[in-house]
Amino acid sequence: MCGIVGILGQHEVAPTLVEALKRLEYRGYDSAGIATIDAGKLDRRRAVGKLVNLSDLLVHEPLAGKSGIGHTRWATHGAPSVTNAHPHQAGPVAVVHNGIIENFRELRAELSKDGVEFVTETDTETVVLLTQKYMAEGLGPVDAATKTIARLHGAFALAFLFDGEDDLMIGARKGAPLAVGYGDNEMYLGSDAIALSPMTDRVTYLEEGDRAVLTRTSVKIYDANDAPVDRVVKKISLDTTRIDKAGHKHFMAKEIAEQPAVIGEALSRYLTADGEIMLPDPGLDFTKIDRITMVACGTAFYACLTAKYWFEQIARMPVEVDVASEFRYREPPISDRTMALFVSQSGETADTLAALRYCAGKADLITSVVNVTESSIARESNLALPIHAGVEVGVASTKAFTCQLTVLFLMVLKAAVDRGAITKEELADYVSGLRSMPSLINTALEQNAALRDEAYKLSSARDVLFLGRGAMFPLALEGALKLKEISYIHAEAYASGELKHGPIALIDENVPVVVMAPNDTLFDKTVSNMQEVMARKGKVILISDRAGLDEAAEGTWGQIEMPPVADALAPILYAIPAQLLAYHTAIAKGTDVDQPRNLAKSVTVE
């Protein structure tokens, strides 16, 4: 979601703020701005669109000052505009904000009664106006900000800057991430370590309800009860925060190509040389668990749907899967001996975090599968399993998805072993299949040119359908999601057997249908459904292995060959053509692959 950077520096901060904001572009945004203090005077610049527009503005209207805050905004309250862009300023205070102030209407009504006028459509404006009001009543900056923060309900990360106070910055965190960075007589605030890494490798992650008062030489942190607290200063690896395209045209292309390496890395962290599964402390004992509730959003939700097939078929464990944004509103009962499992790339997904907090104290065990080990979801879990995908910049998740699947499959094997559901020989076969996955993905990546050709054909379609059976059904859902989110083509996915129960009415010569069908035990049934499509002049692109293509490719519109793979592991491999098909379709249509419209990488609001 939105990105925040704050600097109390020794040099001019405007260029550094813009560079730091560039490192947060991957989150998605539609406007940007900075505010600085020069000779005690607070001033700001804001622009709609890409950061280059802000940079151009600063060339013509520069901002001096060695203290400043910056922001990239993804619109929630109020359309993208200069007026609604951050930082917001009211008199002596400027604020940048990530999240949503849920009681902003109540606060707005209160301020309106006092004759305060509003100039934006945003919830954030209530924060600066309330702080301005308290300062006008005689409170100093720290006390005014503290009193304001106490009035706010919702999820937020905030950074305050004050007129006449070039050695003061205040940060607050509730439900949205915020980190403090330490320099040499400099201090920083940032939405994540990626923004701060060019400036420092020492950070403190604020905890829920924390408020931080920064000067260039100190930071005082107060918890949700306003008590002074010490938070751990951690040294971050700069390698894990490096962002570059490594010669690729887009981050998404780079991250697709990285999948053999990152999956290999994940396997090396979880498998011994003898093929035994190693989980981080305190580990998991699946003999103490009777059922699993899995919760996630978007692509991570499809990873959970895939894992449901695995847990039930291989480990013989009952699993239910919920989309996080609906889970807690059902108020589901959590039975004894239940593990609640949460999957999130960022570890900050607001709906998933809210679902985790609903389960806390109800489920016997809270476990998470995350890419960011210092995230809120990881810290609030009994056990956090990192996926070791490295920084993922492209909004459309690729390597994080396949690493999530890999780690979830390893969990399934651990559950199957603990519960005696598989033999040692079967375990060895599964592990051997996992270890072959990087090589198989490299082979799948060799189909790049063929997928580009099929994507060019898809790019003129208005609607596209995806079909799959068994564990390939969630992969069909993922393929449709990828296509719609970066190419803006309407795409839907169905379980192949459901086609005749309504969706077949959509089929005609103008609707391409992508069929994901490895030559597995369900292949014949999938092909039967595919024939129903072709009988109605549907244009089928069949993705299968050589045996499947030899058997069923006749009459199809296009064919993509995948290497043979063990049935259970096919979803990991078949994610590759789904990703490349979407990528090349977006290229053919000329859309913004890495930062598609209206989307954000990390969704930190409900």
Secondary structure, DSSP 8 states (H G I E B T S, - for coil): --EEEEEE-SS--HHHHHHHHHTTGGG--SEEEEEEEETTEEEEEEEESSHHHHHHHHHHS----SEEEEEEE--SSS-S-TTTSSSEEETTEEEEEEEEETTHHHHHHHHHHTT----SS-STHHHHHHHHHHHHTT--HHHHHHHHHHH--EEEEEEEEETTEEEEEEEEEEBS--EEEE-SS-EEEESSHHHHTTT-SEEEE--TT-EEEE-SS-EEEE-TTS-EE----EE--GGGG----TT-SSHHHHHHHTHHHHHHHHHHHHB-TTS-B---TT---GGG-SEEEEEE-HHHHHHHHHHHHHHHHHS---EEEEEHHHHGGG-----TTEEEEEEESSS--HHHHHHHHHHTTTSSEEEEEES-TTSHHHHTSSEEEE-------SSS-SHHHHHHHHHHHHHHHHHHHHTT-S-HHHHHHHHHHHHTHHHHHHHHHTTHHHHHHHHHHHTT-SEEEEEE-TTHHHHHHHHHHHHHHHH--EEEEEEGGGGGGTGGGG-STT-EEEEE--SSTTHHHHHHHHHHHHTTT-EEEEEEEHHHHHHH-TT-SEEEEE----GGGHHHHHHHHHHHHHHHHHHHHT--SSS-TT--SS----
